[in-house]
Amino acid sequence: MVSETKMGIRENYGFFFPLYIQKIMMDIDRVKSLYAEALKKITDDFSCVPEESKGIARRSRQIFAQRLVAGYLCEELFKEIGIESKTKEETEKLVNDMFKELVLNKPVESDSMRALQYLADVIGSERSRFYVNHTLNENISVEPPKNSMGTYGDLDRNEVKIIGTRFNEIMEKDSKFIAASVRDDIIKWGIGEYKNSRIKPDNIPMKCVVINLLAMNNKLRIYEEEEGMNRDEQEKYNNIIALIQTVSRMKKTISKETLDLILETDTSLYLEKLAKKGRVCMKCNGKYTITF
């Protein structure tokens, strides 16, 4: 094992690797002070990073500070053995540029944000597993679930009620997410509650995750303001965006007729507005997909 390791070092790193390790081991205290210096050189401006991703960005900053220390030591060693080397400033700029490109400009979403996006997709794609409340001229009619695999809960234009055990099933299917953690974040974000709620058909109170759909769309940045629309029109406009976006993520398209049926309204004017803004496009099959 030892001889194989030595051979691997010789073949892949030549003489440089032993010198690099020696440089570290001969002055551990200096390496520690270099890390403190490097941490100050990596930007801590996270203003462009979503709030839920800032924790990951802070941890990544520490990792890039370690990389900067490695850069300092490598460049010093290059200079000592007569190889062209970079200055400290050049090394700092290189690592900072990498940090901005790989972390700040492409923030990793938290598990709970990805879970919320997944949940939004499930609500859209598994509509047949909800009791759907339709409101027309102040009259409410209920469309029962068409899927025999088990009811998820109740759904109307304003909120979704998901039975607690079903919520756990959705979140933990294929070990995707930790249901309790996602539920806690939904409450912390102010977009939902975990409470007793009456669920059809028997209206028996049971523990449910109750989510405000508009607040969820806001959190997922699906919502957008459109000048000149009243509250009802604005809601329909954003529901169209949410539906088409969900379908697009599934690599599918949706027809105007299906949108009309789901949203119980003529979506022509809304689709026309979205098409003019370049937000949706019509495929050759006459169905819509999102363009962002």
Order of alpha helices (4+ residues) and beta strands (2+ residues): alpha-alpha-alpha-alpha-alpha-alpha-beta-beta-beta-beta-alpha-alpha-beta-beta-alpha-alpha-alpha-alpha-beta-beta
